[in-house]
Amino acid sequence: MKKIICKNYDEMSKAAAKIVEAQVVLKPDCILGLATGSSPVGMYQELIKSGTDFSKVTTFNLDEYYPIAKDNDQSYDYFMRKNLFDHITVKEHNIPNGMAENPEEECARYDAAIEAAGGIDLQVLGIGVNGHIGFNEPAAELPANTNKVTLTESTIEANSRFFESKDQVPTAALTLGIGGIMKAKRIVVLVSGKNKAPIVRELFKGNVTTNIPVSLLQLHPDATIVMDEDAASML
Ligand code: F6R
């Protein structure tokens, strides 16, 4: 796993944006896997500013709350429109349907759509303070495919900052599984802030465990972690 340490959040965002831009220049019709949360927002701003031509790019987001409507301003669909898709033109963007009647069918449909598109060329990820990637929470076993998960107390707590109160945070989500993430040809992980320093330290201890889902990325042949000095401060 490669690591790039940047001075601060802005530098991290620029470094990650360069990786995404290079991917799009190299393969204009590439498939990008995207994430929500605070970590990639600066990178999305850099991508918008860059003037890169995304018109042939297809995107698949990692996850969506369940149940949640697209027009709910807490949905990841809404987040992606506000932070990226209202500002750039992509060929097609996909997010799991948080209102699907049958979530299991929706998960299978989503995996099939990624497969049919040719698979993810570059997956962008953030890390939860507990080491989750997507909504794959620490557990003895982790599902390979896109699946519906119940969120842990720590994730509900962490995500409550975006809601008026903690009890408004949905308790479930649809998320790409570990297999779906690992199938991406390249992975770039963005990490910033002192609160992520302990999990970054765990990650670079070199052990692989489903109790720290991000640690599984050490088995990926082309994963890069781009972090700021605060996130790297316990290394
Ligand atoms: C978001 C996602 C999550 C976040 C993680 C970090 O689509 O799947 O795994 O990447 O919770 O969130 P932030 O960036 O807000 O610290």
Residues whose N, C-alpha, C, O or C-beta is under 5 A from the ligand:
A	BS01	F6R	A35 T36 G37 S38 S39 L62 D63 L125 G126 I127 G128 H132 I133 G134 F135
